[in-house]
Amino acid sequence: METRSPSALAEEWIERWSTPGASAGSTVEASVLDRELPRKQPNLCLAVILEVLGRIDASSPNQLLGMLAAGPLEDLLNHNGDAVLAEVDLLARRDPGFRLLLNGVWDSGIKPDVLTRLAKYRSNPW
């Protein structure tokens, strides 16, 4: 996989999921953030998630926030939750937008110890 900046990857992801009719069940081709980064490059994945979060409306649940929560962030926590747990905990503590994003993650498949540590931030699932 070629290395691209978090900014470029975020732009690609937003463009793909902002396409009219894009949804989890659509035929929109997944981006590298949806496929590879959560599994293979957890730190880069988190950096791209933060870049996306800074570019979209993170004040209330919406389609893009939902796709980011139930896609890349959920996959990251499923596959590499232990590796990013300290940073995710810090982000959730400091950033209301990230905390909202974390509340959009479905917890099936995430290790119990990761869920336990993040539970204090996930009191308002959507």
Buried (B, 14 or more C-beta within 10 A) or exposed (E): EEEBEBBEBBBBBBEBBEEEEBEEEEEBEBBBBBBBBBEEBBEBBBBBBBBBBEBBEBEEBEEBBBBBBBBBBBBBBBBBBEBBBEBBBEBBEEBEBBBBBBBBBEBEEBBEEBBEBBEEBBEEEE
